Amino acid sequence: MGEEPFSHVTKLYNEVMKTELRTAGMECIILPRKEADGTAISASRVRSLIHDGKTEEIRSLVPESTYRFFLSPEGQAVAERIRNASEVIHY
């Protein structure tokens, strides 16, 4: 599973999953979060940049296909919903 340095709720979920998997005799491997400029990348960070109209700045944080999606008409519609959202950070 992926490392969770930001969301308290997801971090708790991961801890429970790790315990339950071990109890079931399965190994649990925690994968480090991908980083950009020494900081872990989060979906909340990406959404915040889109919300603030800084779509170009997500390019180094997301796969090229995701970046191209946000430039497409469908992606622009999603970005508009993100820009209109009152809260884009999930805890």
C-alpha positions as CSV (number, residue, x, y, z in Angstrom):
1,M,0.0,0.0,0.0
2,G,1.1,3.6,-0.4
3,E,2.7,5.6,2.3
4,E,0.3,8.3,3.7
5,P,2.1,11.4,5.2
6,F,-0.8,13.8,5.0
7,S,-4.2,12.4,5.7
8,H,-4.7,11.3,9.3
9,V,-7.8,9.2,8.4
10,T,-6.0,7.4,5.5
11,K,-3.0,6.8,7.7
12,L,-5.2,5.2,10.4
13,Y,-6.8,3.1,7.7
14,N,-3.4,1.9,6.4
15,E,-2.4,1.0,10.0
16,V,-5.5,-1.1,10.5
17,M,-5.0,-2.8,7.0
18,K,-1.4,-3.6,7.9
19,T,-2.4,-5.2,11.1
20,E,-5.3,-7.2,9.5
21,L,-3.1,-8.4,6.6
22,R,-0.4,-9.6,9.0
23,T,-3.1,-11.3,11.1
24,A,-4.3,-13.1,7.9
25,G,-0.7,-14.2,7.2
26,M,0.0,-11.8,4.4
27,E,2.9,-9.5,4.0
28,C,2.2,-5.8,3.8
29,I,4.6,-3.6,1.9
30,I,4.5,0.2,2.3
31,L,5.5,2.0,-0.9
32,P,7.0,5.5,-0.4
33,R,5.1,8.4,-1.8
34,K,6.4,9.9,-5.1
35,E,8.1,13.2,-4.5
36,A,8.6,16.4,-6.4
37,D,11.2,18.9,-5.3
38,G,11.7,17.0,-2.1
39,T,8.0,17.0,-1.1
40,A,5.6,14.1,-1.2
41,I,3.0,14.6,-3.9
42,S,-0.7,14.6,-2.8
43,A,-4.0,14.7,-4.6
44,S,-4.9,17.6,-2.3
45,R,-1.9,19.6,-3.5
46,V,-2.9,18.9,-7.1
47,R,-6.5,19.9,-6.5
48,S,-5.4,23.1,-4.7
49,L,-3.3,24.1,-7.6
50,I,-6.1,23.5,-10.0
51,H,-8.5,25.4,-7.7
52,D,-6.2,28.4,-7.7
53,G,-6.0,28.3,-11.5
54,K,-2.4,27.1,-11.6
55,T,-2.9,24.1,-13.8
56,E,0.5,24.4,-15.5
57,E,2.1,23.8,-12.0
58,I,0.6,20.3,-11.8
59,R,2.6,19.2,-14.8
60,S,5.6,18.1,-12.6
61,L,3.3,16.4,-10.1
62,V,1.1,14.2,-12.3
63,P,1.6,11.7,-15.2
64,E,1.7,13.4,-18.6
65,S,-1.6,11.7,-19.5
66,T,-3.3,13.3,-16.4
67,Y,-1.9,16.7,-17.3
68,R,-3.2,16.3,-20.9
69,F,-6.6,15.3,-19.6
70,F,-6.9,18.6,-17.7
71,L,-6.2,20.4,-20.9
72,S,-8.9,18.5,-22.8
73,P,-12.5,19.7,-22.9
74,E,-13.6,17.0,-20.5
75,G,-10.7,17.8,-18.1
76,Q,-11.5,21.5,-18.3
77,A,-15.1,20.7,-17.1
78,V,-13.6,18.8,-14.1
79,A,-11.1,21.6,-13.4
80,E,-14.0,24.1,-13.4
81,R,-15.8,22.0,-10.7
82,I,-12.6,22.0,-8.7
83,R,-12.2,25.7,-9.0
84,N,-15.8,26.2,-7.9
85,A,-15.5,23.9,-4.9
86,S,-15.3,25.5,-1.5
87,E,-12.9,22.8,-0.1
88,V,-10.5,20.7,-2.1
89,I,-8.3,19.3,0.7
90,H,-9.5,16.1,2.2
91,Y,-8.3,14.9,5.6
